[in-house]
Amino acid sequence: MDYKYIEQLLERYWECETSLQEEEILRSFFSQDNVPGSLLQYKALFTYEQTQKQTEVLGEDFDDRMAELVAEQQPVKARTVSLTQRLMPFFRAAAIVAIILTLGNALQVAFVQEAPSTINMAGVEVQKTDVNSVAYSDTVKIDTMQKAVQAAPLIK
């Protein structure tokens, strides 16, 4: 028997050029019992839809089982939340702030140096403190030349 027409339809099917009627012809051809050996490899492709319709059918009691599952309501369990649990994020934030401030103070004390004493040109000690502070190392120093000019009386 000559199956040239079926082979031509298959070629057009692989190139996506068949119409719906031609695809129906292919499905009906491959649903026969006597398919030639050269075309037997394509039979599962065209008969898949028909066999799956018959094998995968929902049971008669499917709707009833789904209705029972949907109808069952789970009891809602209420939880009580204490005031401590509600304020826990604020406690954590306060603890973090306290830790940062404590570490900052510890680092500041570790890196503070004593303010050095300064001696002016007259040999008098101007500044001598026992207080450790960063502010003392940044104090404004008096210009000794201006101090000497202010102290000297004007001669006329």
C-alpha positions, 0 to 999 in steps of 0.5 A: 500500500502507498502512504505517500499522502500521509507522509506528505501530511507528516512533513507539513505537520513538522513544518507547522503548515497543516490545517485542523482538518489535515491534523484530524486526518492524521489522528484518525489514520494513526488510531487504526490498528494496522499502521505500517512499520515505518510510521509506527513511531508516530502513532503515540504522538497522535493517539495520546489525546484519545488514550489520556481522555479515557485513562485519566477521568475523575471519580464520581465521588470527587465533587463530594470529597472536595465539598467536604474538604472545603466545608471543614473549617479549622478552629482559629486559636487566639493568642494573647500578647502581653505588654512585655511582648509588645514592647520587646522591640523598644527594649532591644533598641534601648539596649543597642543605644546603651551599648553604643554609648558605653563603647563610645565613652570607653573609647573616648577615655582610652584615646584622651591624652593629658594636655601638655603644659606650655611655657611662654618666653618669660619662662612662666608656665601658662597652662598646667591641668590634671584634667584629661580632655580632648578640648584642652589640646584644642584650646586657643593659645595666646600670641606671646608677641601680642601679650608683650605689646599689651604689657609694655607701656607706651613711651612718648 
